[in-house]
Amino acid sequence: MTRFGIIGLGKIAGRFADDLKLHPEASLQAVASRTAKKARSFAAQYGATTSYGSYEALFKDAQVDVVYIATPNHVHYQNCMEALDAGKHVICEKPFALDAAQVRKMINKAKSKKLFLMEALWTRFIPATEKVLELIDQGAIGKTVSVRADFGFPASQDPNGRLFNKNLGGGSLLDIGIYPLYLSYLLLGRPEAIDAEATMHYTGVDSHCHIELAYSDGQTAILESTFLETTPTEAIIEGSEGGIYMHPRFHHCQAISVEKDGNLETLEIPYTGLGYYHEIDEVINCLKAGKLESEKMSHQHSQDLIGLLDAVRSLIGLRFD
Ligand SMILES: NC(=O)c1ccc[n+]([C@@H]2O[C@H](COP(=O)([O-])OP(=O)(O)OC[C@H]3O[C@@H](n4cnc5c(N)ncnc54)[C@H](OP(=O)(O)O)[C@@H]3O)[C@@H](O)[C@H]2O)c1
């Protein structure tokens, strides 16, 4: 049994806790909030053994094997470093941290302490994503030529909420643009050239971001994220001999359509629970095998991804203190 602890008891923590219940080899050992009452109520709702009114107390709990960090972006670095310092394995929500320097220090810390560390980028572990990778690997659409992906919804424009608040590491790029960017990285690797433009909100973060990537052998990616309107939130992958359509929302899709030689086939590929089950499964399998990083969402992948986010941020003028 792998004993999980969760810190930051907001929206995503609840969804993760729901899927933990489905895994036969996972238990929710402890949860921690900045408020003891909230932690007690979350523990009662999701069946955690222990609750704490501070993250530090959970890090000291010898019964916790791995900590899931579900706090806002601006505190991922500090939370990860403290959990690792306390000797815990860590899985941390996306974006892993605010910039490449922070991610490098987190990875170095995990390596020096011989602890497992993984970015919780659930898209990588969704069965439909795995199927897309398998099909491309088998040459089902020939050579991948282009990726187009978007993610957009009209977000509540609360200047203090984590989406628009610069102090919490807000902005569409880091919150949802990371998914199209990650898909392009997963399928095409690191681009040779990056172009990006954004609409900036008065709070100083991007409310809309458009990214164009070019690769050395002519491949391209066109990516979009926005808090201003609903967009299809789909991904279209064109290959030299066909194409793959990842149905909305593409970053946790449950159906893909494959086009080849004029034939279109739709494959239904359901995930377990709310979809977080699969990243949980990866953590458990890695820990059982004594691995300190996931091969599917490796340290290098996280480093490359934050490098791309940094490059886009620099182009659109989004700087965090
Ligand atoms: N994988 C996904 O599908 C997915 C979806 C949504 C979000 N996310 C990621 O998950 C993280 C959390 O997102 P969320 O939507 O769950 O946010 P949320 O509902 O606002 O919850 C975040 C929690 O972090 C804690 N926290 C610590 N410092 C805070 C601060 N200064 N201000 C506000 N809260 C603070 C709070 O918990 P306590 O009060 O209990 O301490 C809060 O409830 C983000 O990094 C986001 O990118 C991932």
PDBQT file of the ligand as one rigid body, heavy atoms in Angstrom, charges set to zero:
ROOT
HETATM    1  N1  LIG A 401      -4.435  18.501 -13.181  1.00  0.00    +0.000 N 
HETATM    2  C1  LIG A 401      -5.537  19.205 -13.313  1.00  0.00    +0.000 C 
HETATM    3  O1  LIG A 401      -6.506  18.800 -13.938  1.00  0.00    +0.000 OA
HETATM    4  C2  LIG A 401      -5.623  20.522 -12.623  1.00  0.00    +0.000 A 
HETATM    5  C3  LIG A 401      -6.851  21.196 -12.592  1.00  0.00    +0.000 A 
HETATM    6  C4  LIG A 401      -6.926  22.374 -11.881  1.00  0.00    +0.000 A 
HETATM    7  C5  LIG A 401      -5.807  22.881 -11.255  1.00  0.00    +0.000 A 
HETATM    8  N2  LIG A 401      -4.614  22.223 -11.345  1.00  0.00    +0.000 N 
HETATM    9  C6  LIG A 401      -3.420  22.737 -10.651  1.00  0.00    +0.000 C 
HETATM   10  O2  LIG A 401      -3.596  22.454  -9.276  1.00  0.00    +0.000 OA
HETATM   11  C7  LIG A 401      -3.154  23.535  -8.472  1.00  0.00    +0.000 C 
HETATM   12  C8  LIG A 401      -4.282  23.978  -7.568  1.00  0.00    +0.000 C 
HETATM   13  O3  LIG A 401      -5.411  24.338  -8.348  1.00  0.00    +0.000 OA
HETATM   14  P1  LIG A 401      -6.909  24.330  -7.736  1.00  0.00    +0.000 P 
HETATM   15  O4  LIG A 401      -7.813  24.620  -8.872  1.00  0.00    +0.000 OA
HETATM   16  O5  LIG A 401      -7.125  23.136  -6.919  1.00  0.00    +0.000 OA
HETATM   17  O6  LIG A 401      -6.814  25.637  -6.802  1.00  0.00    +0.000 OA
HETATM   18  P2  LIG A 401      -7.677  25.976  -5.528  1.00  0.00    +0.000 P 
HETATM   19  O7  LIG A 401      -9.024  25.357  -5.606  1.00  0.00    +0.000 OA
HETATM   20  O8  LIG A 401      -7.556  27.448  -5.335  1.00  0.00    +0.000 OA
HETATM   21  O9  LIG A 401      -6.889  25.239  -4.342  1.00  0.00    +0.000 OA
HETATM   22  C9  LIG A 401      -5.566  25.529  -4.035  1.00  0.00    +0.000 C 
HETATM   23  C10 LIG A 401      -5.339  25.301  -2.556  1.00  0.00    +0.000 C 
HETATM   24  O10 LIG A 401      -3.996  25.666  -2.261  1.00  0.00    +0.000 OA
HETATM   25  C11 LIG A 401      -3.898  26.125  -0.916  1.00  0.00    +0.000 C 
HETATM   26  N3  LIG A 401      -3.120  27.380  -0.853  1.00  0.00    +0.000 N 
HETATM   27  C12 LIG A 401      -1.860  27.495  -0.382  1.00  0.00    +0.000 A 
HETATM   28  N4  LIG A 401      -1.407  28.739  -0.485  1.00  0.00    +0.000 NA
HETATM   29  C13 LIG A 401      -2.410  29.456  -1.025  1.00  0.00    +0.000 A 
HETATM   30  C14 LIG A 401      -2.553  30.821  -1.351  1.00  0.00    +0.000 A 
HETATM   31  N5  LIG A 401      -1.572  31.722  -1.148  1.00  0.00    +0.000 N 
HETATM   32  N6  LIG A 401      -3.699  31.214  -1.907  1.00  0.00    +0.000 NA
HETATM   33  C15 LIG A 401      -4.699  30.330  -2.147  1.00  0.00    +0.000 A 
HETATM   34  N7  LIG A 401      -4.614  29.013  -1.836  1.00  0.00    +0.000 NA
HETATM   35  C16 LIG A 401      -3.486  28.582  -1.269  1.00  0.00    +0.000 A 
HETATM   36  C17 LIG A 401      -5.324  26.265  -0.409  1.00  0.00    +0.000 C 
HETATM   37  O11 LIG A 401      -5.555  25.128   0.385  1.00  0.00    +0.000 OA
HETATM   38  P3  LIG A 401      -5.579  25.174   1.986  1.00  0.00    +0.000 P 
HETATM   39  O12 LIG A 401      -6.449  26.361   2.316  1.00  0.00    +0.000 OA
HETATM   40  O13 LIG A 401      -6.205  23.880   2.302  1.00  0.00    +0.000 OA
HETATM   41  O14 LIG A 401      -4.192  25.326   2.483  1.00  0.00    +0.000 OA
HETATM   42  C18 LIG A 401      -6.195  26.163  -1.639  1.00  0.00    +0.000 C 
HETATM   43  O15 LIG A 401      -7.436  25.582  -1.370  1.00  0.00    +0.000 OA
HETATM   44  C19 LIG A 401      -2.640  24.595  -9.454  1.00  0.00    +0.000 C 
HETATM   45  O16 LIG A 401      -1.250  24.500  -9.538  1.00  0.00    +0.000 OA
HETATM   46  C20 LIG A 401      -3.263  24.234 -10.789  1.00  0.00    +0.000 C 
HETATM   47  O17 LIG A 401      -2.430  24.556 -11.887  1.00  0.00    +0.000 OA
HETATM   48  C21 LIG A 401      -4.524  21.059 -12.003  1.00  0.00    +0.000 A 
ENDROOT
TORSDOF 0
